[in-house]
């Protein structure tokens, strides 16, 4: 009781091109994660980059946003067994569409 189990720290920084929101988080030794979301001056999302480790395995996510679409340029989660659970490089989702997760 009362012992630290993890943390989350975030910053919002003004840049020449807009804003950057960054989050660092850790849950015990199970999850370590860094997420950076970049916004334009009009607060439209430009990109999301996430990386870290889940149960010792590397995971990453890179998404760019343009013309009403989100494009995954690198999206990988590897399970402890070594199997790749998720890989969607090159996937495009149009604004307003519902991605299939099955």
LOLOLUM-251865 format. One record per residue (C-alpha): residue in three letters; x, y, z. Coordinates in steps of 0.5 Angstrom, whole numbers. Each point is the difference from the previous one (the first is absolute). Layout:
BEGIN
REC   aa      u      v      w
REC  ALA      X      Y      Z
...
END
This chain:
BEGIN
REC   aa      u      v      w
REC  UNK      0      0      0
REC  UNK      2      7     -2
REC  UNK      6     -2     -4
REC  UNK      2      2     -7
REC  UNK     -2     -4     -5
REC  UNK      1      4     -6
REC  UNK      0      7     -3
REC  UNK     -3      4     -5
REC  UNK      3      7     -2
REC  UNK     -2      5     -6
REC  UNK      2      6     -3
REC  UNK     -4      5     -5
REC  UNK      5      4     -4
REC  UNK     -1      6     -5
REC  UNK      5     -1     -6
REC  UNK      1      4     -6
REC  UNK     -5     -4     -4
REC  UNK     -5     -1      5
REC  UNK      0     -5      6
REC  UNK      3     -6      3
REC  UNK     -4     -4      5
REC  UNK      5     -5      3
REC  UNK     -1     -6      6
REC  UNK      4     -5      3
REC  UNK     -3     -5      4
REC  UNK      2     -6      4
REC  UNK     -3     -6      3
REC  UNK      4     -4      5
REC  UNK      5     -4     -5
REC  UNK     -6     -2     -4
REC  UNK     -1      6     -5
REC  UNK      5      6     -1
REC  UNK     -3      5     -6
REC  UNK      1      7     -3
REC  UNK     -5      3     -4
REC  UNK      1      6     -4
REC  UNK     -6      4     -4
REC  UNK      2      6     -4
REC  UNK     -6      5     -2
REC  UNK      1      5     -5
REC  UNK     -2      8      2
REC  UNK     -7     -2     -2
REC  UNK      0     -5      5
REC  UNK     -1     -6     -5
REC  UNK      4     -6      1
REC  UNK      6     -1     -4
REC  UNK      3     -6      3
REC  UNK      0     -5      6
REC  UNK      7     -4      1
REC  UNK      0     -5      6
REC  UNK      5     -5      2
REC  UNK      2     -4      6
REC  UNK      0     -7      3
REC  UNK     -6     -5      2
REC  UNK      2     -6      4
REC  UNK      7      1     -2
REC  UNK     -2      0     -8
REC  UNK      1      7     -4
REC  UNK     -6      3     -3
REC  UNK     -1      6     -4
REC  UNK     -5      4     -4
REC  UNK      1      6     -5
REC  UNK     -6      3     -3
REC  UNK      0      6     -4
REC  UNK     -7      4     -2
REC  UNK     -1      4     -6
REC  UNK     -6      1     -5
REC  UNK     -5     -3      5
REC  UNK      4     -6      1
REC  UNK      4     -4      5
REC  UNK      6     -4     -3
REC  UNK      3     -5      4
REC  UNK      8      0     -2
REC  UNK      2     -5      5
REC  UNK     -4     -3      5
REC  UNK      2     -7      4
REC  UNK     -1     -3      6
REC  UNK      4     -7      1
REC  UNK     -2     -5      6
REC  UNK      4     -3      5
REC  UNK      0     -6     -4
REC  UNK      3      4     -6
REC  UNK     -6     -1     -4
REC  UNK     -2      7     -3
REC  UNK     -7      2      2
REC  UNK     -1      6     -4
REC  UNK      3      3     -6
REC  UNK     -4      5     -4
REC  UNK      6      4     -4
REC  UNK     -3      4     -6
REC  UNK     -7     -1      3
REC  UNK     -5      6     -2
REC  UNK     -6      2      4
REC  UNK     -4      6     -3
REC  UNK     -4      5      4
REC  UNK     -6     -3      3
REC  UNK      1     -7     -2
REC  UNK      0     -6      5
REC  UNK      6     -4      0
REC  UNK     -1     -8      1
REC  UNK      3     -3      6
REC  UNK     -2     -7     -1
END
